[in-house]
Amino acid sequence: MPGSVIVVNGASSAGKSTLCRAAQPRLPRPFLHYGLDVVFFGDVLPRDADGGLRSWSSLRPRVVEGFFGSVRAFADAGVDVLTDIVVEDREGLRLIETTLAGLDVFWVGLHAPVEELERRERDRGDRGSGDARRDLETVHSFRSYDLDLDSTRGAEANAAALVDAWRARVAGSD
C-alpha cells in the first residue's frame, strides 16, 4: 500500500520546516520529514573549490524533478512523507501534481504577512534578501489547499491544527 504525502507550501521563511518538525511527532502514523532544504542547504549539491554551486542553472530543474521523484519513490515504498516546498510557478505545480498523481496527497498552505516574512528572513541570514517577498507574490496563486494555516499563530498551534485536519480527513475517508 503506498504511503501518503502531506505537502506544506509557503513562501521562504514562512515556517514550513518548523511546522513539519512540530507536526511530525504528533501525526498518527510515522511520517518522513523530507523537504527541498535537505538538498538545497545540506551537503548534497556539487560545489566548486570556492564553494559556489556548479552548473546550478542547468542542474536546478533536474534536481527539483528528482526530488519529487524521490518523494514518489518513498510513497510507492509505503513510506508516509511530510514535505515542505515553495511552489514557484504553474510548471512547478504541474510537475508535483503529475509526479504524485494517484497518491493520497494532503495540501497545506502556510501563510504569513510580508512584514513577518521579511523579519524572519533578516533574522535567519541564510536566505537571499527579497526571496520571501518574491515568493509571496505567487506561491499561493496556483491551487487551493486542504488546509490553510497562519504561521503567526505559532508552530505548535499549527501542528495541532494540521494533525486534527489530517485525522478528520483520514477518518472521513473510511
C-alpha positions as CSV (number, residue, x, y, z in Angstrom):
1,M,0.0,0.0,0.0
2,P,1.5,3.4,-1.0
3,G,2.3,6.0,1.6
4,S,0.5,9.3,2.0
5,V,2.1,12.7,1.3
6,I,1.5,15.9,3.2
7,V,2.7,18.9,1.2
8,V,3.3,22.2,3.1
9,N,3.6,25.1,0.7
10,G,4.5,28.6,1.6
11,A,6.9,31.5,1.0
12,S,10.5,31.3,2.0
13,S,10.8,31.9,5.8
14,A,7.1,31.2,6.4
15,G,8.0,28.5,8.9
16,K,7.3,25.4,6.8
17,S,10.2,23.3,8.2
18,T,9.4,24.4,11.7
19,L,5.8,23.4,11.2
20,C,6.8,20.0,9.8
21,R,9.2,19.3,12.7
22,A,6.4,20.2,15.2
23,A,3.7,18.1,13.4
24,Q,5.9,15.0,12.7
25,P,5.8,13.5,16.2
26,R,2.1,14.2,16.6
27,L,0.9,12.6,13.4
28,P,-0.9,9.2,14.0
29,R,1.5,7.4,11.6
30,P,5.2,7.9,11.2
31,F,6.0,10.4,8.5
32,L,9.4,11.0,7.0
33,H,10.1,14.8,7.1
34,Y,11.8,15.3,3.7
35,G,12.0,18.8,2.2
36,L,13.9,20.5,-0.5
37,D,16.0,22.3,2.1
38,V,17.7,18.9,2.7
39,V,19.0,19.2,-0.8
40,F,19.4,23.0,-1.2
41,F,21.1,23.7,2.2
42,G,22.7,20.3,3.0
43,D,26.0,19.0,1.7
44,V,24.3,17.4,-1.3
45,L,24.8,19.9,-4.2
46,P,28.0,19.9,-6.3
47,R,30.3,22.8,-5.5
48,D,33.5,24.1,-6.9
49,A,36.6,24.7,-4.8
50,D,35.4,28.2,-3.8
51,G,32.1,26.8,-2.5
52,G,30.0,28.1,-5.4
53,L,27.3,25.8,-7.0
54,R,28.5,24.1,-10.1
55,S,26.2,24.4,-13.2
56,W,23.3,25.3,-11.0
57,S,21.1,27.0,-13.7
58,S,21.1,23.8,-15.7
59,L,21.1,21.4,-12.8
60,R,18.3,23.0,-10.7
61,P,15.3,21.9,-12.7
62,R,16.6,18.3,-12.8
63,V,17.3,18.4,-9.0
64,V,13.7,19.6,-8.3
65,E,12.3,16.9,-10.7
66,G,14.5,14.3,-9.0
67,F,13.4,15.4,-5.5
68,F,9.7,14.9,-6.3
69,G,10.5,11.6,-8.0
70,S,12.2,10.6,-4.7
71,V,9.1,11.7,-2.7
72,R,7.1,9.5,-5.1
73,A,9.5,6.6,-4.6
74,F,9.2,6.8,-0.8
75,A,5.4,6.8,-1.0
76,D,5.4,3.9,-3.5
77,A,7.6,2.0,-1.0
78,G,4.9,2.6,1.6
79,V,6.5,5.5,3.4
80,D,4.4,8.4,4.5
81,V,6.1,11.7,3.6
82,L,5.8,15.2,5.1
83,T,7.4,17.7,2.7
84,D,7.8,21.4,2.7
85,I,8.2,23.3,-0.5
86,V,7.8,26.6,-2.3
87,V,5.6,26.3,-5.4
88,E,7.2,28.9,-7.6
89,D,5.1,28.7,-10.8
90,R,2.4,26.7,-12.6
91,E,5.0,24.5,-14.2
92,G,6.4,23.5,-10.8
93,L,2.9,22.7,-9.6
94,R,2.2,20.6,-12.7
95,L,5.5,18.7,-12.1
96,I,4.5,18.0,-8.4
97,E,0.9,17.0,-9.3
98,T,1.9,14.8,-12.2
99,T,4.7,13.1,-10.2
100,L,2.4,12.5,-7.2
101,A,-0.7,11.5,-9.3
102,G,-2.7,8.6,-7.8
103,L,-1.2,9.1,-4.3
104,D,-3.1,10.4,-1.3
105,V,-1.8,13.9,-1.1
106,F,-2.9,16.5,1.5
107,W,-2.1,20.1,0.6
108,V,-1.4,22.7,3.4
109,G,-0.9,26.3,2.6
110,L,1.2,28.2,5.2
111,H,0.6,31.9,5.1
112,A,2.3,34.9,6.8
113,P,2.3,38.6,6.2
114,V,5.2,40.0,4.2
115,E,6.5,42.1,7.1
116,E,6.8,38.9,9.2
117,L,8.4,37.0,6.4
118,E,11.0,39.8,5.9
119,R,11.7,39.9,9.6
120,R,12.3,36.2,9.7
121,E,14.4,36.4,6.5
122,R,16.7,39.0,8.1
123,D,16.9,37.1,11.4
124,R,17.9,33.9,9.6
125,G,20.5,35.4,7.4
126,D,20.7,32.2,5.3
127,R,18.3,33.3,2.5
128,G,18.7,35.9,-0.1
129,S,17.1,39.3,0.8
130,G,13.8,39.6,-1.0
131,D,13.2,35.9,-1.5
132,A,10.2,35.9,0.9
133,R,8.6,38.9,-0.8
134,R,9.1,37.5,-4.2
135,D,7.7,34.1,-3.2
136,L,4.7,35.6,-1.5
137,E,3.7,37.3,-4.8
138,T,2.9,33.9,-6.4
139,V,3.3,31.0,-4.0
140,H,-0.4,30.7,-3.1
141,S,-1.7,31.6,-6.6
142,F,-1.7,28.2,-8.2
143,R,-4.1,26.0,-6.2
144,S,-6.4,25.7,-3.3
145,Y,-5.5,23.8,-0.2
146,D,-7.0,21.1,2.0
147,L,-5.9,23.3,5.0
148,D,-4.8,26.9,5.3
149,L,-2.7,28.0,8.3
150,D,-1.4,31.3,9.5
151,S,2.2,30.9,10.7
152,T,1.9,33.8,13.1
153,R,-0.2,31.5,15.2
154,G,2.9,29.6,16.1
155,A,4.2,26.1,15.1
156,E,2.6,24.2,18.0
157,A,-0.9,25.6,17.3
158,N,-0.5,25.0,13.6
159,A,0.9,21.5,14.1
160,A,-2.1,20.6,16.3
161,A,-4.5,22.0,13.6
162,L,-2.6,20.1,10.8
163,V,-2.8,16.8,12.8
164,D,-6.5,17.4,13.6
165,A,-7.3,18.1,9.9
166,W,-5.3,15.1,8.8
167,R,-7.1,12.8,11.3
168,A,-10.5,14.2,10.4
169,R,-9.7,13.7,6.7
170,V,-8.5,10.1,7.2
171,A,-11.4,9.2,9.4
172,G,-13.8,10.7,6.9
173,S,-12.5,8.5,4.1
174,D,-13.3,5.2,5.9
